Amino acid sequence: MGDVSLPPLCVQNSVPISTKPALTHASTQKLFNQSALCISIVSHSHLLREALILLLQNHWSIDVATSTADNVGIVSAVTNSSNHLVLLDSGIGHNAVVARIQELRSLQISPLLVVLELKDDTNLILDCIEAGVHGYALQGASSAEVIQIIEQVYRGMAYCSPEITAKLFDRLTQSKTVQQSREKPALTRRESEVLQCIAKDYSDRDIARELIIEVRTVKHHVHNILRKFNVKHRRDAAQLAVKNGWLNLAS
C-alpha cells in the first residue's frame, strides 16, 4: 500500500500539530483533508505507545501522537474533537478493554475505536465488537496490516474478519433464541388450545375434530402461532413451549 497523508494530528487539547506533505491517491487525500484528525493511544506499555507513534510518523509523516495509560485524558480530547480515532491496547485485560470501549462509545461524540494486540479469542473479539469497537488487529499483525485497518476504519468501513463475522451472526441468532425462550408469546385462548394439540402431535384434521372447528381455521391459528414464536415449523413452536414450561402435556 502506498503512503497516504492523514490530516493534521491533534494532541489531547485538540490543538493541531503540523504534518509533512505526502503524495497520495486523490480520493484518500480528499477524505483525509475534510477535517483535522486526532489520534490517541491508550496503553499501559510505554514501549508500545512509542512504537505506534514511530509507525504513524513513518507512514504519514506525523510529528506527534497523543498517548496515555488510561481513558482520563482521552475523554477530554474526544469531547473537544469531532474527528477522533483511539488506538486501544488490549493488553490491559479482557474486562478492562471492553469497559473502556463502552465508556468511550457512551460519550456524546464517540470516537472511532481500533483495538490492537487482540488475542485470537473469539469471545474476546465478539465482546469488543458488541461493546462498539470499529476494528481490531490481532497479536502478531504486521505494521502494514495495522495501517490498513486504521485507514479502513477512518473511511467508515468497520473491520472484521470473515470468520468472526460468521461467529457474530451465530451469537446474534443464539441471543435471539435465548430471548425467545424467556418471553412467552401472547397467545389467544384458542391458539393455546391448538398449540396444546400440536404438542401432542395432532394433525390439522385431528385438531379440528378435537376443538370442533374447521380445518382452515386450524391452519389460521397455526400460522399465527408460528409468527408469534418466530419459528418456521409447528414442531419447533411446540418444543419451545414445552422446554419453557408453557404447556402442560398431562392436561
C-alpha positions as a Markdown table, in Angstrom:
| # | Residue | x | y | z |
|---|---|---|---|---|
| 1 | Met | 0.0 | 0.0 | 0.0 |
| 2 | Gly | 1.4 | 3.4 | -0.9 |
| 3 | Asp | 1.8 | 6.1 | 1.7 |
| 4 | Val | -1.3 | 8.2 | 2.4 |
| 5 | Ser | -1.5 | 11.6 | 4.2 |
| 6 | Leu | -3.6 | 12.0 | 7.3 |
| 7 | Pro | -5.0 | 15.4 | 8.2 |
| 8 | Pro | -3.2 | 17.4 | 11.0 |
| 9 | Leu | -2.9 | 15.3 | 14.1 |
| 10 | Cys | -4.1 | 16.7 | 17.4 |
| 11 | Val | -2.9 | 16.4 | 21.0 |
| 12 | Gln | -5.3 | 15.9 | 23.9 |
| 13 | Asn | -6.3 | 19.6 | 23.9 |
| 14 | Ser | -7.1 | 19.2 | 20.2 |
| 15 | Val | -4.5 | 21.8 | 19.1 |
| 16 | Pro | -3.5 | 20.7 | 15.5 |
| 17 | Ile | 0.1 | 19.6 | 15.0 |
| 18 | Ser | 1.6 | 20.2 | 11.6 |
| 19 | Thr | 2.4 | 17.3 | 9.3 |
| 20 | Lys | 4.7 | 16.9 | 6.4 |
| 21 | Pro | 3.0 | 16.8 | 3.0 |
| 22 | Ala | 2.9 | 13.5 | 1.2 |
| 23 | Leu | 1.7 | 12.3 | -2.2 |
| 24 | Thr | -1.5 | 10.3 | -2.1 |
| 25 | His | -4.4 | 8.9 | -4.1 |
| 26 | Ala | -6.7 | 11.8 | -4.8 |
| 27 | Ser | -9.8 | 10.2 | -3.2 |
| 28 | Thr | -7.9 | 9.4 | 0.0 |
| 29 | Gln | -6.4 | 12.9 | 0.1 |
| 30 | Lys | -9.8 | 14.5 | -0.2 |
| 31 | Leu | -11.2 | 12.3 | 2.5 |
| 32 | Phe | -8.4 | 12.9 | 5.0 |
| 33 | Asn | -8.4 | 16.7 | 4.3 |
| 34 | Gln | -12.0 | 17.2 | 5.3 |
| 35 | Ser | -11.1 | 18.0 | 8.9 |
| 36 | Ala | -8.3 | 17.5 | 11.4 |
| 37 | Leu | -8.0 | 14.0 | 12.8 |
| 38 | Cys | -7.0 | 13.5 | 16.4 |
| 39 | Ile | -5.3 | 10.2 | 17.2 |
| 40 | Ser | -4.9 | 8.9 | 20.8 |
| 41 | Ile | -3.1 | 5.8 | 22.0 |
| 42 | Val | -4.2 | 4.1 | 25.2 |
| 43 | Ser | -1.8 | 1.5 | 26.6 |
| 44 | His | -0.1 | 0.7 | 29.9 |
| 45 | Ser | 3.0 | -0.1 | 27.8 |
| 46 | His | 5.2 | 2.9 | 27.2 |
| 47 | Leu | 7.2 | 0.9 | 24.7 |
| 48 | Leu | 4.1 | 0.1 | 22.7 |
| 49 | Arg | 3.0 | 3.7 | 22.7 |
| 50 | Glu | 6.3 | 4.9 | 21.4 |
| 51 | Ala | 6.4 | 2.2 | 18.7 |
| 52 | Leu | 2.9 | 3.2 | 17.5 |
| 53 | Ile | 4.0 | 6.8 | 17.4 |
| 54 | Leu | 7.0 | 5.9 | 15.3 |
| 55 | Leu | 4.8 | 3.8 | 13.0 |
| 56 | Leu | 2.4 | 6.7 | 12.4 |
| 57 | Gln | 5.3 | 9.1 | 11.9 |
| 58 | Asn | 6.9 | 6.8 | 9.4 |
| 59 | His | 3.8 | 6.2 | 7.4 |
| 60 | Trp | 2.0 | 9.5 | 7.5 |
| 61 | Ser | 4.9 | 11.8 | 8.4 |
| 62 | Ile | 3.2 | 12.7 | 11.6 |
| 63 | Asp | 5.3 | 14.6 | 14.2 |
| 64 | Val | 3.4 | 13.8 | 17.4 |
| 65 | Ala | 0.7 | 11.4 | 18.6 |
| 66 | Thr | -1.2 | 11.6 | 21.9 |
| 67 | Ser | -0.5 | 8.7 | 24.2 |
| 68 | Thr | -1.7 | 7.8 | 27.7 |
| 69 | Ala | -2.1 | 4.9 | 30.0 |
| 70 | Asp | -5.8 | 5.4 | 30.7 |
| 71 | Asn | -9.1 | 7.0 | 29.4 |
| 72 | Val | -8.9 | 10.1 | 31.6 |
| 73 | Gly | -7.1 | 12.4 | 29.1 |
| 74 | Ile | -8.8 | 10.7 | 26.1 |
| 75 | Val | -12.3 | 11.6 | 27.3 |
| 76 | Ser | -11.4 | 15.2 | 27.4 |
| 77 | Ala | -9.8 | 15.1 | 24.0 |
| 78 | Val | -12.7 | 13.3 | 22.4 |
| 79 | Thr | -15.2 | 15.7 | 23.9 |
| 80 | Asn | -13.4 | 18.6 | 22.2 |
| 81 | Ser | -12.9 | 16.9 | 18.9 |
| 82 | Ser | -15.4 | 15.9 | 16.2 |
| 83 | Asn | -13.0 | 13.7 | 14.4 |
| 84 | His | -11.1 | 11.4 | 16.8 |
| 85 | Leu | -9.6 | 7.9 | 16.5 |
| 86 | Val | -8.4 | 6.0 | 19.5 |
| 87 | Leu | -6.0 | 3.1 | 19.4 |
| 88 | Leu | -6.6 | 0.9 | 22.4 |
| 89 | Asp | -4.2 | -1.8 | 23.6 |
| 90 | Ser | -5.9 | -5.0 | 24.6 |
| 91 | Gly | -3.1 | -5.8 | 27.0 |
| 92 | Ile | -5.0 | -4.1 | 29.8 |
| 93 | Gly | -7.2 | -7.2 | 30.1 |
| 94 | His | -10.4 | -8.6 | 28.7 |
| 95 | Asn | -12.9 | -6.9 | 31.1 |
| 96 | Ala | -10.9 | -3.6 | 31.1 |
| 97 | Val | -10.7 | -3.2 | 27.4 |
| 98 | Val | -14.4 | -3.9 | 27.0 |
| 99 | Ala | -15.2 | -1.4 | 29.8 |
| 100 | Arg | -13.1 | 1.3 | 28.1 |
| 101 | Ile | -14.7 | 0.7 | 24.8 |
| 102 | Gln | -18.1 | 1.1 | 26.4 |
| 103 | Glu | -17.0 | 4.2 | 28.2 |
| 104 | Leu | -15.8 | 5.9 | 25.1 |
| 105 | Arg | -18.8 | 4.8 | 23.0 |
| 106 | Ser | -21.1 | 6.3 | 25.6 |
| 107 | Leu | -19.8 | 9.8 | 25.0 |
| 108 | Gln | -22.0 | 12.3 | 23.2 |
| 109 | Ile | -19.3 | 12.5 | 20.5 |
| 110 | Ser | -17.8 | 9.0 | 20.4 |
| 111 | Pro | -14.5 | 8.4 | 18.7 |
| 112 | Leu | -13.5 | 5.7 | 16.1 |
| 113 | Leu | -12.0 | 2.8 | 18.1 |
| 114 | Val | -9.4 | 0.3 | 17.0 |
| 115 | Val | -8.2 | -2.4 | 19.4 |
| 116 | Leu | -4.7 | -3.6 | 19.0 |
| 117 | Glu | -2.8 | -6.8 | 20.0 |
| 118 | Leu | -6.1 | -8.7 | 20.5 |
| 119 | Lys | -5.7 | -12.4 | 21.3 |
| 120 | Asp | -7.2 | -14.7 | 18.7 |
| 121 | Asp | -10.0 | -15.4 | 21.2 |
| 122 | Thr | -13.5 | -15.4 | 19.6 |
| 123 | Asn | -15.3 | -14.5 | 22.8 |
| 124 | Leu | -13.0 | -11.5 | 23.4 |
| 125 | Ile | -13.3 | -10.3 | 19.8 |
| 126 | Leu | -17.1 | -10.6 | 19.8 |
| 127 | Asp | -17.3 | -8.8 | 23.2 |
| 128 | Cys | -15.3 | -5.9 | 21.8 |
| 129 | Ile | -17.5 | -5.7 | 18.7 |
| 130 | Glu | -20.6 | -5.8 | 20.8 |
| 131 | Ala | -19.2 | -3.1 | 23.0 |
| 132 | Gly | -18.8 | -0.9 | 19.9 |
| 133 | Val | -15.2 | -1.2 | 18.5 |
| 134 | His | -14.9 | -0.3 | 14.8 |
| 135 | Gly | -11.9 | -2.5 | 14.1 |
| 136 | Tyr | -9.1 | -4.7 | 15.6 |
| 137 | Ala | -5.7 | -6.1 | 14.9 |
| 138 | Leu | -4.7 | -9.5 | 16.3 |
| 139 | Gln | -1.5 | -10.2 | 18.1 |
| 140 | Gly | 1.3 | -10.7 | 15.5 |
| 141 | Ala | -0.3 | -8.4 | 13.0 |
| 142 | Ser | 2.2 | -6.6 | 10.8 |
| 143 | Ser | 2.6 | -2.8 | 10.8 |
| 144 | Ala | 1.2 | -2.8 | 7.3 |
| 145 | Glu | -1.9 | -4.6 | 8.5 |
| 146 | Val | -2.3 | -2.1 | 11.4 |
| 147 | Ile | -2.1 | 0.8 | 9.0 |
| 148 | Gln | -4.6 | -0.8 | 6.6 |
| 149 | Ile | -7.1 | -1.3 | 9.4 |
| 150 | Ile | -6.7 | 2.3 | 10.6 |
| 151 | Glu | -7.3 | 3.6 | 7.1 |
| 152 | Gln | -10.3 | 1.3 | 6.6 |
| 153 | Val | -11.9 | 2.4 | 9.8 |
| 154 | Tyr | -11.3 | 6.0 | 9.1 |
| 155 | Arg | -13.1 | 5.6 | 5.8 |
| 156 | Gly | -16.1 | 4.4 | 7.7 |
| 157 | Met | -15.7 | 0.7 | 7.0 |
| 158 | Ala | -15.7 | -1.4 | 10.2 |
| 159 | Tyr | -13.0 | -4.1 | 10.1 |
| 160 | Cys | -14.0 | -7.7 | 10.9 |
| 161 | Ser | -12.6 | -10.9 | 9.5 |
| 162 | Pro | -15.0 | -13.3 | 7.7 |
| 163 | Glu | -14.5 | -15.9 | 10.4 |
| 164 | Ile | -15.5 | -13.5 | 13.2 |
| 165 | Thr | -18.4 | -12.2 | 11.1 |
| 166 | Ala | -19.8 | -15.7 | 10.9 |
| 167 | Lys | -19.4 | -16.2 | 14.6 |
| 168 | Leu | -21.1 | -12.8 | 15.2 |
| 169 | Phe | -24.1 | -13.9 | 13.2 |
| 170 | Asp | -24.2 | -17.2 | 15.3 |
| 171 | Arg | -24.1 | -15.2 | 18.5 |
| 172 | Leu | -26.9 | -12.9 | 17.4 |
| 173 | Thr | -29.0 | -15.9 | 16.5 |
| 174 | Gln | -28.3 | -17.6 | 19.8 |
| 175 | Ser | -29.2 | -14.3 | 21.6 |
| 176 | Lys | -32.5 | -14.1 | 19.8 |
| 177 | Thr | -33.2 | -17.7 | 20.7 |
| 178 | Val | -32.4 | -17.1 | 24.4 |
| 179 | Gln | -34.7 | -14.0 | 24.3 |
| 180 | Gln | -37.5 | -16.1 | 22.8 |
| 181 | Ser | -37.0 | -18.8 | 25.4 |
| 182 | Arg | -37.5 | -16.2 | 28.2 |
| 183 | Glu | -40.5 | -14.4 | 26.8 |
| 184 | Lys | -43.8 | -16.3 | 26.5 |
| 185 | Pro | -45.6 | -15.2 | 23.3 |
| 186 | Ala | -49.1 | -13.7 | 23.9 |
| 187 | Leu | -51.4 | -16.4 | 22.5 |
| 188 | Thr | -55.2 | -16.3 | 22.4 |
| 189 | Arg | -57.1 | -19.0 | 24.3 |
| 190 | Arg | -57.8 | -20.8 | 21.0 |
| 191 | Glu | -54.2 | -20.5 | 19.9 |
| 192 | Ser | -53.1 | -22.1 | 23.2 |
| 193 | Glu | -55.5 | -25.0 | 22.7 |
| 194 | Val | -54.2 | -25.5 | 19.2 |
| 195 | Leu | -50.6 | -25.4 | 20.4 |
| 196 | Gln | -51.5 | -28.0 | 23.1 |
| 197 | Cys | -52.8 | -30.3 | 20.3 |
| 198 | Ile | -49.6 | -29.6 | 18.2 |
| 199 | Ala | -47.5 | -30.7 | 21.2 |
| 200 | Lys | -49.5 | -34.0 | 21.2 |
| 201 | Asp | -48.6 | -34.4 | 17.5 |
| 202 | Tyr | -52.1 | -33.9 | 16.3 |
| 203 | Ser | -52.7 | -33.3 | 12.6 |
| 204 | Asp | -54.8 | -30.3 | 11.4 |
| 205 | Arg | -57.8 | -32.6 | 11.0 |
| 206 | Asp | -57.2 | -34.1 | 14.4 |
| 207 | Ile | -57.1 | -30.6 | 15.9 |
| 208 | Ala | -60.3 | -29.6 | 14.0 |
| 209 | Arg | -62.2 | -32.7 | 15.4 |
| 210 | Glu | -60.8 | -32.1 | 18.9 |
| 211 | Leu | -61.8 | -28.4 | 19.1 |
| 212 | Ile | -64.8 | -28.7 | 16.8 |
| 213 | Ile | -63.6 | -26.1 | 14.3 |
| 214 | Glu | -62.9 | -26.0 | 10.6 |
| 215 | Val | -59.5 | -27.2 | 9.3 |
| 216 | Arg | -58.9 | -23.9 | 7.6 |
| 217 | Thr | -59.5 | -22.2 | 11.0 |
| 218 | Val | -56.8 | -24.6 | 12.5 |
| 219 | Lys | -54.4 | -23.6 | 9.7 |
| 220 | His | -55.0 | -19.9 | 10.5 |
| 221 | His | -54.3 | -20.4 | 14.2 |
| 222 | Val | -51.1 | -22.4 | 13.4 |
| 223 | His | -49.9 | -19.6 | 11.1 |
| 224 | Asn | -50.4 | -17.1 | 14.0 |
| 225 | Ile | -48.6 | -19.4 | 16.4 |
| 226 | Leu | -45.5 | -19.7 | 14.1 |
| 227 | Arg | -45.5 | -16.0 | 13.6 |
| 228 | Lys | -45.6 | -15.2 | 17.3 |
| 229 | Phe | -43.0 | -17.8 | 18.2 |
| 230 | Asn | -40.8 | -16.6 | 15.2 |
| 231 | Val | -40.3 | -20.2 | 14.0 |
| 232 | Lys | -40.8 | -21.9 | 10.7 |
| 233 | His | -42.2 | -25.3 | 11.8 |
| 234 | Arg | -45.0 | -26.2 | 14.2 |
| 235 | Arg | -42.9 | -28.8 | 16.0 |
| 236 | Asp | -40.4 | -26.1 | 16.8 |
| 237 | Ala | -43.1 | -24.0 | 18.4 |
| 238 | Ala | -44.3 | -27.0 | 20.5 |
| 239 | Gln | -40.7 | -27.9 | 21.6 |
| 240 | Leu | -40.1 | -24.3 | 22.6 |
| 241 | Ala | -43.3 | -24.1 | 24.6 |
| 242 | Val | -42.6 | -27.5 | 26.4 |
| 243 | Lys | -39.0 | -26.5 | 27.1 |
| 244 | Asn | -40.0 | -23.3 | 28.8 |
| 245 | Gly | -42.9 | -24.9 | 30.8 |
| 246 | Trp | -45.6 | -23.0 | 28.9 |
| 247 | Leu | -47.6 | -26.2 | 28.2 |
| 248 | Asn | -48.8 | -29.0 | 30.5 |
| 249 | Leu | -49.0 | -32.1 | 28.3 |
| 250 | Ala | -50.7 | -34.0 | 31.1 |
| 251 | Ser | -53.9 | -31.9 | 30.7 |
